[in-house]
């Protein structure tokens, strides 16, 4: 059975040339993100795929495999992956599968090497600040783990002055008021 699985996986690798370059053995992911998925492809590969986070250890991922991004444009060569529902799990033995699509998660185009997802090490607590102006740019859906801060120069010129509101007279037709005759 093991020999069959090896031959089967080798046939998948030769049929498609997608190759996950990160994450892998040398570079894992962080529970605080951002986490980049990087790959290489050739022109004969499908244009789209679905990225799926997997781990054979169900204690680490009790909900099972998690779709990270569906309908990924394969020509991009890298994306930022949003955390699965419930946040990033931590531990070892993770893989990212590039599946054919969200309907066929078992049809693999490529698979990363095993990697770990770890919490960032705490630093001394010192923070630095800068006097330059920055703005927050959300990537995909806003959450604590995938908002980045980019340094963007703001326009120096003043915005155009707004006119003060003015009253406009609109003619309104009002029917004449008639009084009923009095009866004394």
N, C-alpha and C positions, 0 to 999 in steps of 0.2 A: 504493500500500500504506500509506504514511504517513497519507494522508487517511482511509483506512478505519479505521486504528487510532485516530485522533483522534475520529472519529464514534462508534466502538465504545466508547471510554472515556467520552465524553460521555453516551452512552445509559446506561451503568452508573451514572454519577453522578446522572442524573435519576431512575433507577428506585429507588434507595435513597438515603436521606439520611444514612447514617453519614458522619461526617467526622472524620478524625484531626486533632487540634489540637496534639498534641505526641507525639513529636519532629517537627521540621521544619527549615525554613531557619534560623530564628532560634535554635532550641535543639536541640542534639544530645544525645548520650548519652556516658557515661563508661565506660571499661573497668573501673572499680572499683564502679560502681553506687552506690545503687540507681537504676534507670532506670524512669521512669514512662511509661506509654502512656496518653494521654488522648484522649477522643473525645466527639463529640456524636451523638445519634440522635433519631429521631422515633418515635412509637408504632407506625407501620406497618413499621418495620425489624424484621428477625428478632431474637429475644431473645438468641441466642448467636452467637459467631463464633470463629474461630481466628486468633491473631496469628502472623504469619510474618515473619521477618527476611530481607530479600533484598538482593542487590547484583549488578549485571550484571558487575562485575569479578571473574572467577573467581580471580584472584590474591589478592584480599582474602578471599574465601570459597570456598576450594577444595572444601569439602564440599557446596556448593550452598545452597539455601534452608534455613533452620532454623526449625522450629516452636518458638515461644517459649512460648505458652500455648494449650491447646486447650479448647474448650467454655467460653469466657469469657462471663460474664453481662453482656450489653450494657447493662443498666440501671445498672451500677456507675459508669460514666463515666470510670473510671481504674483501672489495676492497676499493680503493680510487676512488671516482667518479669525472670525469672530468666535467667542467662546460658545460651547454648546449650552443648551438649557441647563441651568444649575451651576454654571461657571466651569472653569477648567479643572479637571481632575488632576491629582498629582500622583506621581509614581513612575515606575519603569515599565518597559515592554510595550510602549505605544507604537503604532504604525499609522501612517496616512495612506489610504487607498485612493487611487484615482479610478473611480468607477465610470462605466460607460454613460450612465445617467441615473437620475433619482429613482427610476423604475427598475433598474437592473444593477443593484448595488453589489451583486456577486460577480458581475462581469468586469474584471479588472483590466485596466490599461497599464497600470504601474502600481508599485507599492514601495513605500519608503523603507529604509532600514529601521530597525528598532531604535527608539529614542526615549528619553525621560522628559517628564514635565515636572519642573521643580519650582518651589516658591523662591522668590528672589531673596538673596542674603541681605540681612539688615545692615545698614551702614551706621556710621557714628551719629547720625541724626543731623549732621550739619547740612544746611541748605544754602544755596547761593541764589542771589537775585540779580536781575538785570534791569537796567533802566529803559531798555528798548520796548517798544510797543509790540504786543502779540495778540493774536486772536485764536480761538479754539475752533478747529475744523473737525467736525464729526466725520468718521469714515464708516460707511454702511449705516448700521443702526447705532444711535448713541448709547453708550454704556461706559461704566468706569474703566473697563479694560481696553476699549478701543477708541478713545478720544486722544488725539495728539495735539500738541501745541506747536504752531508754526509761527515763525517770526515774519510778519508781513508789514512792510511800511505803509502807513496810512497816508492818504492824500493830504498835502499841506495846504492846498487852496481851500478857501471857504466855500461852503455850499451856497448856491444862489439864494438871494433873499426872497422870502415868500411874501406875496402881496397880502395886505391886510384884508380881511373879509369886508365886503361892502354890501349895503342893503340894495336889493333890487325890488322895484315895484312891479308887481304882476297884476294886470287888470283882472278883476273877478266880476262876473255878472251875477248880480243879486236880484232875484225877482222882487218886484214892488210888494210892499206889505199892505194888505187891505184889511180894514177893520170891519168887523161885522156890525151892522146897524144896531143901536141900542133900543131896547124896548123898555120904555118907562111906564 
